[in-house]
């Protein structure tokens, strides 16, 4: 599967083994990391691979503790969605 991930995307997923990532099974992980850490090239790839609705869903339902607050705020404005933030105790 790593062949499907360009170097710019792999850089955003630096803490994961790209050989073990599946575009469908790990879509939320890939989308989250690219939106948080990706370069322009990585973002271009992301928007070609995943439909806008799938990317927006990852912003609407952010993984707790994995988003940079500024990135989440920015992408929620871009996609016009309100993130459903999990409350921490």
C-alpha positions as CSV (number, residue, x, y, z in Angstrom):
1,X,0.0,0.0,0.0
2,X,3.0,2.3,0.5
3,X,3.3,2.7,-3.2
4,X,-0.1,4.5,-3.2
5,X,1.2,7.0,-0.7
6,X,3.4,9.7,-2.2
7,X,6.4,11.0,-0.2
8,X,4.5,14.1,0.8
9,X,1.8,12.1,2.4
10,X,4.2,9.7,4.1
11,X,5.9,12.7,5.7
12,X,2.5,13.6,7.3
13,X,2.3,10.0,8.6
14,X,5.8,9.9,9.9
15,X,5.0,7.9,13.0
16,X,3.2,5.1,11.1
17,X,4.5,2.3,8.9
18,X,3.3,3.2,5.4
19,X,3.5,-0.4,4.4
20,X,0.7,-1.3,6.8
21,X,-1.7,1.6,6.0
22,X,-4.7,0.8,3.9
23,X,-6.4,3.8,2.1
24,X,-9.9,2.6,3.1
25,X,-9.4,1.0,6.5
26,X,-7.1,3.9,7.8
27,X,-8.9,6.7,6.0
28,X,-9.6,8.8,9.1
29,X,-6.0,8.5,10.2
30,X,-4.7,9.5,6.8
31,X,-7.1,12.4,6.5
32,X,-6.5,13.7,10.0
33,X,-2.7,13.6,9.6
34,X,-2.7,15.2,6.2
35,X,-5.0,18.0,7.2
36,X,-2.9,18.6,10.3
37,X,0.6,18.2,9.0
38,X,0.4,17.9,5.2
39,X,2.1,20.1,2.6
40,X,0.3,21.5,-0.4
41,X,1.2,18.4,-2.4
42,X,-0.2,16.1,0.3
43,X,-3.4,18.1,0.4
44,X,-3.7,17.9,-3.4
45,X,-3.3,14.1,-3.2
46,X,-5.9,13.9,-0.4
47,X,-8.5,15.7,-2.3
48,X,-8.0,13.5,-5.4
49,X,-8.2,10.2,-3.3
50,X,-11.1,11.0,-0.9
51,X,-14.4,12.6,-1.7
52,X,-15.1,15.9,-0.1
53,X,-17.9,14.4,2.1
54,X,-15.5,11.9,3.6
55,X,-12.9,14.5,4.4
56,X,-15.6,16.8,5.9
57,X,-16.8,13.9,8.1
58,X,-13.3,13.5,9.6
59,X,-13.4,17.2,10.5
60,X,-17.0,17.0,11.8
61,X,-16.0,14.0,14.0
62,X,-12.4,14.7,15.0
63,X,-10.4,12.1,16.8
64,X,-10.0,13.2,20.4
65,X,-6.6,14.6,21.2
66,X,-5.2,14.3,17.6
67,X,-6.1,17.6,16.1
68,X,-4.1,20.8,16.2
69,X,-6.7,23.4,17.4
70,X,-5.9,25.8,14.6
71,X,-6.0,23.2,11.9
72,X,-9.4,22.0,13.2
73,X,-10.7,25.5,13.3
74,X,-9.4,26.2,9.8
75,X,-10.8,23.0,8.2
76,X,-14.1,23.4,9.9
77,X,-14.5,26.8,8.2
78,X,-13.4,25.4,4.9
79,X,-15.9,22.6,5.0
80,X,-18.5,24.6,6.9
81,X,-19.0,22.0,9.6
82,X,-19.2,22.2,13.4
83,X,-16.8,19.7,15.0
84,X,-18.4,17.4,17.5
85,X,-15.8,17.6,20.3
86,X,-15.7,14.9,22.8
87,X,-15.7,16.2,26.4
88,X,-12.8,15.2,28.5
89,X,-13.3,14.5,32.2
